């Protein structure tokens, strides 16, 4: 009994030491000529910081880059510890949404399938109110403009919904517009209409117009 308890405590301590507390994109590279985010620089590695002071570096092969503005931390599986979410792009097959842990890749959506095709993360929350977290992104925000929701299920990202006519990025912007807000009834996603004429809201799968797009561009308005 004492040995089992000691082993359990040691395992718990080791797990706590491996908890992710930070992540940044690193190893700038110009090996991918897309430039959708306004310059020729993408990222070749992901640096993960652990609670125990350790660091893990995920280095991509020469055929891939992280085509993103940041690495996002979120607890996707409900275990209390965060995973890392980032856009990972294959130089010939385009972008995917990828999830990493302290020991490497966990899951990813399929690559879009064509060079110079991208996706823009939109938010991470329990968007449908079922108690589980979803990741939202816009599939090809400059072309297809479809909002996609996916959920981590073991080692897979499972698509749960897809809505047409929404976007959150313009070619050349170094940022992703819109985001998540909560006005007391659960998380909303704020995005633009495909033609950038309207500010849109998505709440539990229902799309509504918030108002005309301001001259200053898309931001998350107050409730």
Backbone as CSV, one residue per row, in Angstrom:
resi,resn,N_x,N_y,N_z,CA_x,CA_y,CA_z,C_x,C_y,C_z
1,UNK,0.839,-1.205,0.000,0.000,0.000,0.000,0.873,1.254,0.000
2,UNK,1.887,1.292,0.886,2.753,2.464,0.945,3.533,2.633,-0.349
3,UNK,3.997,1.513,-0.936,4.730,1.591,-2.196,3.836,2.119,-3.307
4,UNK,2.602,1.641,-3.377,1.660,2.104,-4.407,1.387,3.590,-4.252
5,UNK,1.210,4.041,-2.990,0.966,5.461,-2.751,2.163,6.302,-3.153
6,UNK,3.367,5.826,-2.813,4.582,6.562,-3.167,4.739,6.664,-4.675
7,UNK,4.470,5.557,-5.380,4.570,5.575,-6.837,3.545,6.527,-7.450
8,UNK,2.344,6.542,-6.883,1.303,7.441,-7.389,1.699,8.898,-7.173
9,UNK,2.269,9.195,-6.000,2.700,10.563,-5.722,3.832,10.980,-6.656
10,UNK,4.770,10.064,-6.904,5.872,10.363,-7.817,5.359,10.614,-9.230
11,UNK,4.392,9.795,-9.660,3.823,9.979,-10.999,3.109,11.313,-11.099
12,UNK,2.375,11.673,-10.021,1.671,12.954,-10.031,2.628,14.128,-10.061
13,UNK,3.730,14.005,-9.315,4.730,15.074,-9.303,5.382,15.225,-10.666
14,UNK,5.691,14.097,-11.316,6.297,14.149,-12.647,5.341,14.778,-13.648
15,UNK,4.055,14.427,-13.527,3.064,15.003,-14.440,2.956,16.512,-14.239
16,UNK,2.992,16.958,-12.988,2.920,18.394,-12.702,4.121,19.117,-13.287
17,UNK,5.303,18.479,-13.231,6.503,19.096,-13.784,6.405,19.253,-15.292
18,UNK,5.644,18.359,-15.943,5.499,18.382,-17.400,4.353,19.280,-17.871
19,UNK,3.687,19.955,-16.943,2.577,20.818,-17.331,3.089,21.993,-18.153
20,UNK,2.424,22.274,-19.262,2.824,23.370,-20.140,2.367,24.697,-19.535
21,UNK,3.284,25.643,-19.437,2.945,26.966,-18.911,3.214,28.085,-19.916
22,UNK,3.814,27.753,-21.037,4.085,28.770,-22.052,4.530,28.137,-23.352
23,UNK,4.374,28.866,-24.436,4.820,28.384,-25.745,5.001,29.570,-26.678
24,UNK,6.069,29.543,-27.454,6.338,30.603,-28.427,6.841,29.986,-29.721
25,UNK,6.582,30.674,-30.819,7.124,30.284,-32.114,8.556,30.796,-32.222
26,UNK,9.428,29.999,-32.840,10.840,30.369,-32.923,11.432,29.883,-34.243
27,UNK,12.714,30.111,-34.407,13.460,29.715,-35.608,12.845,30.321,-36.872
28,UNK,12.887,31.655,-36.997,12.315,32.288,-38.188,12.950,31.754,-39.473
29,UNK,12.118,31.602,-40.493,12.588,31.039,-41.754,11.851,31.684,-42.917
30,UNK,12.510,31.738,-44.070,11.899,32.259,-45.289,11.742,31.160,-46.343
31,UNK,11.650,29.905,-45.883,11.584,28.802,-46.846,10.201,28.609,-47.478
32,UNK,9.216,29.378,-47.012,7.872,29.303,-47.604,7.506,30.685,-48.106
33,UNK,7.130,30.796,-49.366,6.987,32.110,-50.007,5.552,32.608,-50.056
34,UNK,4.725,32.227,-49.107,3.318,32.628,-49.153,3.134,34.099,-48.767
35,UNK,3.631,34.495,-47.596,3.541,35.885,-47.161,2.144,36.363,-46.845
36,UNK,1.255,35.459,-46.463,-0.132,35.848,-46.212,-0.256,36.799,-45.026
37,UNK,0.709,36.736,-44.088,0.679,37.582,-42.903,1.527,38.846,-43.055
38,UNK,1.860,39.180,-44.300,2.466,40.477,-44.557,3.955,40.501,-44.765
39,UNK,4.643,39.358,-44.510,6.081,39.332,-44.770,6.487,37.923,-45.187
40,UNK,7.761,37.749,-45.448,8.254,36.456,-45.946,8.671,35.509,-44.830
41,UNK,8.539,35.926,-43.580,9.056,35.144,-42.460,7.960,34.275,-41.843
42,UNK,8.221,32.972,-41.745,7.397,32.052,-40.962,8.273,31.472,-39.851
43,UNK,7.869,30.350,-39.265,8.575,29.819,-38.096,8.875,28.345,-38.295
44,UNK,10.069,27.946,-37.898,10.480,26.568,-38.076,10.411,25.724,-36.823
45,UNK,10.110,26.339,-35.681,10.121,25.587,-34.425,9.104,26.158,-33.444
46,UNK,8.771,25.337,-32.462,7.859,25.704,-31.381,8.567,25.415,-30.063
47,UNK,8.742,26.451,-29.230,9.379,26.299,-27.920,8.306,26.213,-26.844
48,UNK,8.322,25.122,-26.084,7.335,24.883,-25.033,8.019,24.962,-23.677
49,UNK,7.441,25.740,-22.759,7.982,25.907,-21.412,7.142,25.073,-20.441
50,UNK,7.814,24.298,-19.583,7.142,23.412,-18.640,7.191,23.971,-17.222
51,UNK,6.238,23.534,-16.403,6.113,24.063,-15.041,7.362,23.809,-14.208
52,UNK,8.043,22.710,-14.470,9.229,22.376,-13.688,10.476,23.121,-14.117
53,UNK,10.338,24.025,-15.084,11.477,24.784,-15.561,12.111,24.224,-16.816
54,UNK,11.655,23.057,-17.259,12.186,22.472,-18.480,11.628,23.140,-19.723
55,UNK,12.291,22.892,-20.827,11.858,23.430,-22.111,11.918,22.323,-23.159
56,UNK,10.945,22.325,-24.045,10.892,21.372,-25.149,10.827,22.179,-26.442
57,UNK,11.644,21.826,-27.419,11.602,22.480,-28.721,11.148,21.481,-29.775
58,UNK,10.051,21.822,-30.451,9.547,21.031,-31.571,10.095,21.666,-32.845
59,UNK,10.956,20.969,-33.548,11.546,21.487,-34.783,10.906,20.798,-35.978
60,UNK,10.350,21.580,-36.882,9.682,21.022,-38.055,10.693,20.607,-39.121
61,UNK,10.320,19.648,-39.964,11.172,19.329,-41.116,11.186,20.495,-42.108
62,UNK,12.120,20.477,-43.035,12.259,21.554,-44.013,11.025,21.710,-44.896
63,UNK,10.183,20.699,-44.932,8.985,20.742,-45.780,7.793,21.410,-45.106
64,UNK,7.968,21.918,-43.870,6.848,22.517,-43.141,7.292,23.779,-42.410
65,UNK,6.294,24.627,-42.079,6.508,25.801,-41.240,5.300,25.981,-40.335
66,UNK,5.488,26.733,-39.266,4.362,27.254,-38.499,4.005,28.603,-39.110
67,UNK,2.817,28.681,-39.706,2.374,29.883,-40.421,1.327,30.593,-39.564
68,UNK,1.800,31.285,-38.542,0.886,31.784,-37.525,1.479,33.018,-36.862
69,UNK,0.652,33.685,-36.041,1.112,34.868,-35.313,1.463,34.552,-33.868
70,UNK,1.016,33.395,-33.354,1.283,33.037,-31.974,0.961,31.563,-31.755
71,UNK,1.465,31.041,-30.640,1.075,29.722,-30.158,0.064,29.909,-29.037
72,UNK,-1.071,29.206,-29.092,-2.170,29.412,-28.145,-2.231,28.263,-27.148
73,UNK,-2.413,28.585,-25.864,-2.557,27.571,-24.828,-4.017,27.439,-24.443
74,UNK,-4.513,26.197,-24.398,-5.892,25.944,-23.984,-6.021,24.489,-23.554
75,UNK,-6.832,24.255,-22.528,-7.127,22.887,-22.095,-8.212,22.329,-23.011
76,UNK,-7.829,21.476,-23.922,-8.740,20.972,-24.936,-9.413,19.662,-24.557
77,UNK,-8.827,18.920,-23.616,-9.372,17.604,-23.268,-9.960,17.540,-21.873
78,UNK,-9.981,18.667,-21.152,-10.637,18.717,-19.852,-9.866,18.104,-18.712
79,UNK,-8.543,17.892,-18.891,-7.763,17.290,-17.821,-7.125,18.322,-16.895
80,UNK,-7.387,19.596,-17.158,-6.844,20.663,-16.329,-5.514,21.211,-16.788
81,UNK,-4.894,20.566,-17.762,-3.598,21.011,-18.282,-3.754,21.475,-19.723
82,UNK,-3.076,22.557,-20.117,-3.253,23.082,-21.460,-2.467,22.319,-22.513
83,UNK,-2.990,22.353,-23.720,-2.274,21.952,-24.921,-1.914,23.214,-25.705
84,UNK,-1.137,23.048,-26.778,-0.719,24.166,-27.617,-1.391,24.023,-28.988
85,UNK,-1.968,25.122,-29.466,-2.669,25.138,-30.752,-1.969,26.115,-31.685
86,UNK,-1.671,25.672,-32.901,-0.927,26.502,-33.841,-1.256,26.075,-35.268
87,UNK,-1.083,26.986,-36.218,-1.252,26.657,-37.632,0.064,26.085,-38.156
88,UNK,-0.008,24.876,-38.671,1.163,24.204,-39.242,0.923,23.989,-40.737
89,UNK,1.873,24.423,-41.549,1.689,24.411,-42.999,2.729,23.540,-43.681
90,UNK,2.240,22.717,-44.590,3.125,21.955,-45.465,3.368,22.775,-46.725
91,UNK,4.604,22.829,-47.183,4.961,23.709,-48.296,4.247,23.358,-49.595
92,UNK,3.768,22.136,-49.738,3.062,21.746,-50.964,1.578,21.478,-50.738
93,UNK,1.156,21.264,-49.468,-0.241,20.886,-49.207,-1.027,21.924,-48.423
94,UNK,-0.413,23.055,-48.086,-1.140,24.106,-47.397,-1.243,23.882,-45.897
95,UNK,-2.160,24.620,-45.283,-2.219,24.722,-43.820,-3.069,23.639,-43.175
96,UNK,-2.797,23.417,-41.882,-3.630,22.597,-41.014,-3.639,23.238,-39.630
97,UNK,-4.618,22.870,-38.816,-4.643,23.287,-37.411,-4.064,22.144,-36.598
98,UNK,-3.006,22.411,-35.834,-2.283,21.362,-35.132,-2.304,21.588,-33.627
99,UNK,-2.351,20.483,-32.883,-2.323,20.501,-31.418,-1.078,19.757,-30.954
100,UNK,-0.317,20.408,-30.058,0.902,19.821,-29.517,0.817,19.718,-27.999
101,UNK,1.517,18.698,-27.468,1.720,18.563,-26.047,3.202,18.588,-25.745
102,UNK,3.549,18.345,-24.487,4.946,18.402,-24.079,5.782,17.310,-24.740
103,UNK,5.123,16.250,-25.209,5.852,15.145,-25.839,5.712,15.130,-27.362
104,UNK,5.195,16.202,-27.933,5.104,16.270,-29.393,3.681,16.427,-29.885
105,UNK,3.487,16.113,-31.165,2.188,16.308,-31.791,1.120,15.390,-31.225
106,UNK,-0.083,15.935,-31.058,-1.221,15.171,-30.552,-2.224,14.902,-31.665
107,UNK,-2.600,15.944,-32.402,-3.614,15.790,-33.447,-3.521,16.982,-34.390
108,UNK,-4.112,16.826,-35.573,-4.139,17.923,-36.546,-5.252,17.678,-37.544
109,UNK,-5.791,18.757,-38.082,-6.726,18.628,-39.200,-5.934,18.247,-40.454
110,UNK,-6.595,17.697,-41.467,-5.885,17.434,-42.726,-5.371,18.745,-43.329
111,UNK,-4.228,18.668,-43.999,-3.779,19.834,-44.753,-4.834,20.176,-45.807
112,UNK,-4.997,21.467,-46.067,-6.029,21.906,-47.007,-5.879,21.220,-48.354
113,UNK,-4.633,20.974,-48.775,-4.425,20.178,-49.977,-3.761,20.889,-51.126
114,UNK,-3.448,22.167,-50.940,-2.839,22.940,-52.023,-1.907,23.987,-51.428
115,UNK,-0.786,24.209,-52.078,0.163,25.232,-51.680,-0.517,26.605,-51.637
116,UNK,-0.087,27.448,-50.696,-0.602,28.817,-50.575,-2.094,28.843,-50.225
117,UNK,-2.516,27.872,-49.429,-3.875,27.870,-48.891,-3.757,27.809,-47.374
118,UNK,-4.458,28.710,-46.675,-4.232,28.960,-45.257,-5.528,28.888,-44.483
119,UNK,-5.432,28.801,-43.173,-6.582,28.919,-42.281,-6.219,29.859,-41.142
120,UNK,-7.222,30.550,-40.615,-7.001,31.551,-39.574,-7.754,31.174,-38.304
121,UNK,-7.056,30.863,-37.202,-7.745,30.567,-35.944,-8.663,31.723,-35.527
122,UNK,-9.831,31.356,-34.978,-10.813,32.366,-34.591,-11.073,32.402,-33.092
123,UNK,-10.927,31.283,-32.397,-11.171,31.263,-30.961,-11.251,29.856,-30.425
124,UNK,-11.138,29.737,-29.101,-11.213,28.453,-28.409,-12.120,28.623,-27.202
125,UNK,-13.207,27.843,-27.147,-14.170,27.938,-26.042,-15.190,26.814,-26.199
126,UNK,-16.091,26.708,-25.237,-17.224,25.792,-25.367,-18.314,26.527,-26.135
127,UNK,-18.234,26.479,-27.450,-19.124,27.285,-28.283,-20.534,26.726,-28.398
128,UNK,-20.728,25.429,-28.184,-22.067,24.858,-28.337,-22.740,24.546,-27.007
129,UNK,-22.072,24.841,-25.877,-22.692,24.700,-24.570,-22.816,23.289,-24.051
130,UNK,-22.027,22.352,-24.602,-22.133,20.966,-24.158,-21.107,20.602,-23.094
131,UNK,-20.332,21.583,-22.629,-19.342,21.329,-21.601,-17.979,20.915,-22.122
132,UNK,-17.819,20.831,-23.436,-16.536,20.478,-24.036,-16.037,21.631,-24.902
133,UNK,-14.733,21.760,-24.979,-14.117,22.891,-25.678,-13.997,22.592,-27.164
134,UNK,-14.304,23.594,-27.978,-14.082,23.524,-29.427,-13.073,24.576,-29.854
135,UNK,-12.393,24.290,-30.930,-11.534,25.261,-31.604,-12.243,25.717,-32.866
136,UNK,-12.235,27.014,-33.110,-12.856,27.566,-34.309,-11.779,28.195,-35.184
137,UNK,-11.895,27.994,-36.486,-10.982,28.635,-37.435,-11.719,28.909,-38.725
138,UNK,-11.178,29.840,-39.512,-11.754,30.130,-40.822,-10.919,29.435,-41.884
139,UNK,-11.557,28.555,-42.603,-10.927,27.812,-43.689,-10.828,28.718,-44.910
140,UNK,-9.576,28.992,-45.328,-9.288,29.855,-46.471,-10.061,31.176,-46.391
141,UNK,-9.666,32.041,-45.439,-10.426,33.274,-45.177,-10.515,34.224,-46.358
142,UNK,-9.630,34.104,-47.345,-9.651,35.012,-48.500,-10.365,34.402,-49.697
143,UNK,-10.711,33.125,-49.601,-11.314,32.415,-50.741,-12.615,31.724,-50.331
144,UNK,-12.506,30.638,-49.593,-13.698,29.872,-49.206,-14.507,30.588,-48.135
145,UNK,-13.829,31.129,-47.126,-14.471,31.878,-46.038,-15.538,31.051,-45.320
146,UNK,-15.120,29.901,-44.780,-16.018,29.066,-43.995,-15.483,28.926,-42.572
147,UNK,-16.359,29.171,-41.601,-16.013,29.008,-40.196,-16.186,27.539,-39.821
148,UNK,-15.134,26.948,-39.256,-15.133,25.528,-38.920,-14.905,25.354,-37.417
149,UNK,-15.667,24.438,-36.808,-15.475,24.073,-35.408,-14.957,22.645,-35.342
150,UNK,-13.892,22.434,-34.553,-13.358,21.088,-34.359,-13.144,20.850,-32.871
151,UNK,-13.143,19.573,-32.498,-12.977,19.186,-31.103,-11.908,18.095,-31.026
152,UNK,-11.067,18.169,-29.986,-10.062,17.137,-29.772,-10.726,15.895,-29.212
153,UNK,-10.546,14.771,-29.907,-11.093,13.481,-29.485,-9.960,12.466,-29.545
154,UNK,-9.270,12.289,-28.420,-8.121,11.394,-28.398,-6.984,11.968,-29.224
155,UNK,-6.638,11.265,-30.305,-5.566,11.739,-31.188,-6.118,12.272,-32.502
156,UNK,-7.380,12.719,-32.477,-8.010,13.255,-33.693,-8.667,14.595,-33.409
157,UNK,-8.749,15.435,-34.428,-9.582,16.624,-34.378,-10.817,16.347,-35.222
158,UNK,-11.962,16.359,-34.572,-13.224,15.993,-35.210,-14.018,17.255,-35.516
159,UNK,-14.399,17.421,-36.760,-15.200,18.579,-37.141,-16.623,18.422,-36.615
160,UNK,-17.133,19.487,-35.955,-18.478,19.440,-35.388,-19.460,20.356,-36.098
161,UNK,-18.973,21.374,-36.813,-19.875,22.288,-37.523,-19.073,23.098,-38.522
162,UNK,-19.778,23.619,-39.535,-19.156,24.456,-40.563,-20.201,25.464,-41.045
163,UNK,-19.818,26.752,-41.082,-20.735,27.821,-41.466,-20.088,28.657,-42.572
164,UNK,-20.844,28.936,-43.620,-20.302,29.638,-44.789,-20.426,31.155,-44.648
165,UNK,-19.594,31.873,-45.413,-19.721,33.310,-45.565,-19.131,34.154,-44.470
166,UNK,-18.115,33.634,-43.758,-17.517,34.355,-42.635,-16.003,34.360,-42.770
167,UNK,-15.373,35.458,-42.334,-13.918,35.548,-42.425,-13.369,36.372,-41.265
168,UNK,-12.058,36.357,-41.108,-11.410,37.109,-40.029,-10.010,37.588,-40.403
169,UNK,-9.687,37.557,-41.690,-8.345,37.988,-42.096,-8.365,38.509,-43.516
170,UNK,-7.557,39.564,-43.742,-7.320,40.098,-45.080,-5.869,39.850,-45.457
171,UNK,-5.625,39.515,-46.702,-4.274,39.203,-47.157,-3.325,40.354,-46.818
172,UNK,-2.221,40.019,-46.188,-1.206,41.001,-45.842,-1.296,41.534,-44.430
173,UNK,-2.451,41.355,-43.751,-2.545,41.778,-42.350,-1.636,40.915,-41.483
174,UNK,-0.909,41.549,-40.586,-0.034,40.819,-39.669,-0.777,40.358,-38.422
175,UNK,-2.087,40.440,-38.422,-2.919,40.077,-37.283,-4.168,39.362,-37.792
176,UNK,-4.848,38.681,-36.881,-6.126,38.037,-37.171,-7.202,38.840,-36.460
177,UNK,-8.220,39.246,-37.183,-9.252,40.131,-36.641,-10.338,39.337,-35.906
178,UNK,-11.158,40.088,-35.140,-12.268,39.472,-34.428,-11.810,38.713,-33.205
179,UNK,-12.655,37.811,-32.734,-12.302,37.025,-31.558,-13.529,36.585,-30.793
180,UNK,-13.327,36.297,-29.509,-14.379,35.740,-28.646,-14.803,36.776,-27.615
181,UNK,-16.103,36.848,-27.348,-16.614,37.646,-26.235,-17.721,36.855,-25.547
182,UNK,-18.035,37.209,-24.312,-19.121,36.570,-23.566,-19.983,37.669,-22.957
183,UNK,-21.193,37.768,-23.419,-22.121,38.794,-22.936,-23.094,38.248,-21.899
184,UNK,-22.721,37.119,-21.276,-23.529,36.557,-20.208,-24.351,35.361,-20.609
185,UNK,-24.337,35.020,-21.887,-25.108,33.872,-22.359,-24.225,32.835,-23.031
186,UNK,-22.933,32.888,-22.736,-22.003,31.968,-23.367,-21.151,32.675,-24.396
187,UNK,-20.098,32.039,-24.870,-19.161,32.696,-25.786,-19.743,32.948,-27.167
188,UNK,-19.489,34.145,-27.674,-19.778,34.515,-29.066,-18.459,34.573,-29.831
189,UNK,-18.531,34.271,-31.111,-17.434,34.566,-32.017,-17.794,35.798,-32.822
190,UNK,-16.875,36.743,-32.912,-17.072,37.950,-33.707,-16.180,37.854,-34.935
191,UNK,-16.796,37.952,-36.113,-16.078,37.835,-37.372,-16.616,38.862,-38.351
192,UNK,-16.127,38.806,-39.572,-16.620,39.673,-40.647,-17.410,38.845,-41.642
193,UNK,-18.335,39.513,-42.332,-18.956,38.861,-43.489,-17.884,38.675,-44.559
194,UNK,-18.130,37.773,-45.477,-17.104,37.451,-46.481,-16.650,38.681,-47.253
195,UNK,-17.572,39.623,-47.499,-17.211,40.833,-48.256,-16.742,41.979,-47.356
196,UNK,-16.601,41.731,-46.073,-16.136,42.715,-45.098,-17.064,43.929,-44.980
197,UNK,-18.336,43.764,-45.273,-19.273,44.880,-45.143,-19.975,44.896,-43.789
198,UNK,-20.008,43.739,-43.087,-20.750,43.627,-41.843,-19.911,42.958,-40.762
199,UNK,-20.143,43.374,-39.512,-19.603,42.674,-38.347,-20.617,41.606,-37.960
200,UNK,-20.149,40.377,-37.829,-21.037,39.239,-37.612,-20.797,38.610,-36.240
201,UNK,-21.848,37.972,-35.727,-21.779,37.242,-34.467,-22.236,35.814,-34.694
202,UNK,-21.510,34.874,-34.105,-21.928,33.475,-34.135,-22.086,32.996,-32.701
203,UNK,-23.304,32.574,-32.353,-23.588,32.075,-31.014,-24.341,30.762,-31.129
204,UNK,-23.709,29.689,-30.642,-24.312,28.360,-30.678,-24.834,28.001,-32.064
205,UNK,-24.017,28.279,-33.057,-24.342,27.896,-34.424,-25.249,28.841,-35.170
206,UNK,-25.703,29.916,-34.519,-26.600,30.879,-35.154,-25.808,32.124,-35.540
207,UNK,-25.907,32.513,-36.796,-25.172,33.668,-37.315,-26.091,34.881,-37.332
208,UNK,-25.611,36.018,-36.850,-26.398,37.246,-36.845,-25.494,38.427,-37.159
209,UNK,-26.100,39.491,-37.672,-25.371,40.725,-37.970,-25.341,41.603,-36.733
210,UNK,-24.151,42.039,-36.333,-24.026,43.017,-35.251,-24.222,44.421,-35.790
211,UNK,-23.651,44.704,-36.953,-23.792,46.025,-37.559,-22.835,46.193,-38.717
212,UNK,-22.848,47.356,-39.351,-21.930,47.609,-40.471,-20.481,47.644,-40.008
213,UNK,-19.594,47.286,-40.921,-18.166,47.298,-40.597,-17.695,48.747,-40.414
214,UNK,-17.083,49.057,-39.263,-16.591,50.434,-39.066,-15.373,50.708,-39.925
215,UNK,-15.103,51.996,-40.135,-13.946,52.381,-40.944,-12.633,51.921,-40.329
216,UNK,-12.627,51.731,-39.023,-11.417,51.308,-38.323,-11.157,49.823,-38.457
217,UNK,-12.095,49.072,-39.041,-11.897,47.649,-39.234,-12.566,46.816,-38.156
218,UNK,-12.362,45.504,-38.230,-13.047,44.577,-37.357,-12.365,44.486,-35.994
219,UNK,-13.131,44.723,-34.948,-12.694,44.517,-33.565,-13.838,43.864,-32.819
220,UNK,-13.560,43.365,-31.640,-14.615,42.726,-30.829,-15.355,43.834,-30.082
221,UNK,-16.620,44.110,-30.429,-17.338,45.204,-29.775,-17.765,44.839,-28.357
222,UNK,-17.990,45.881,-27.566,-18.513,45.664,-26.215,-19.929,45.099,-26.303
223,UNK,-20.341,44.419,-25.254,-21.689,43.813,-25.222,-22.756,44.912,-25.131
